[in-house]
């Protein structure tokens, strides 16, 4: 009996210890889990959307065409009345454009050479009604129709439809910049002085009526017309005027519209360079006669 009692006591003690151990383990595990729950959870920052700012493409202003023709030498060696250089591809027109200075008649160069000596061929020139910088609504340049093919004789090439179409541009080089003109009409008229007759085109409606009249001529005045070229009241026109052989009172005029800087930048730059090179060669040739 004593044995059984002792055995029960030992068994009870073991069970008690076991229960205590289980309780302790439970408490320990509970504490661990509880601490894990209390651990702060690191906040994962939301992925910021990368804002890619689209750079606005700045519109590049067209580079202004300039040149370094030797105008200083032209003025000092040839004549101070040189304003610019005119070049018409496909023709023999590559000449300085003169404008008579103070104290000289507006048509001074009609029958005079660069030095003011009498010469039937005269020079290529503009009247004093025009500004030397080609800022007028219509700049008129005059040149004789010489029998030997010089001066403005070869402008008559524009009477031919094929030539008119294949030679659309005329170039004017000034000391400050290069001006490109698009040919839009070749026509004949009488010998009236355009600027004086139309009061320098001071009125825009007069100007537009004149342009529309020559471009839509129904009396045979127009040789060739490019109706794709639109001329507005804000445009600047270059008129090249020369005589018509066997018609004492007839005049041949080539009308050209000045291109904006943006339009000029789209012209074949190789063609522009060729025009410049040809003009530079002509400048050198002319200067060699005076230096």
HELIX and SHEET records of a PDB file:
HELIX    1   1 UNK A    2  UNK A   38  1                                  37    
HELIX    2   2 UNK A   71  UNK A   73  1                                   3    
HELIX    3   3 UNK A   74  UNK A   78  3                                   5    
HELIX    4   4 UNK A  108  UNK A  110  5                                   3    
HELIX    5   5 UNK A  153  UNK A  159  5                                   7    
HELIX    6   6 UNK A  161  UNK A  166  1                                   6    
HELIX    7   7 UNK A  194  UNK A  197  1                                   4    
HELIX    8   8 UNK A  199  UNK A  201  5                                   3    
HELIX    9   9 UNK A  204  UNK A  215  1                                  12    
HELIX   10  10 UNK A  261  UNK A  265  1                                   5    
HELIX   11  11 UNK A  269  UNK A  288  1                                  20    
SHEET    1   A 9 UNK A 222  UNK A 225  0                                        
SHEET    2   A 9 UNK A 178  UNK A 190 -1                                        
SHEET    3   A 9 UNK A 169  UNK A 174 -1                                        
SHEET    4   A 9 UNK A  82  UNK A  88 -1                                        
SHEET    5   A 9 UNK A  94  UNK A  99 -1                                        
SHEET    6   A 9 UNK A 125  UNK A 126  1                                        
SHEET    7   A 9 UNK A 138  UNK A 142 -1                                        
SHEET    8   A 9 UNK A 237  UNK A 244  1                                        
SHEET    9   A 9 UNK A 247  UNK A 258 -1                                        
END                                                                             
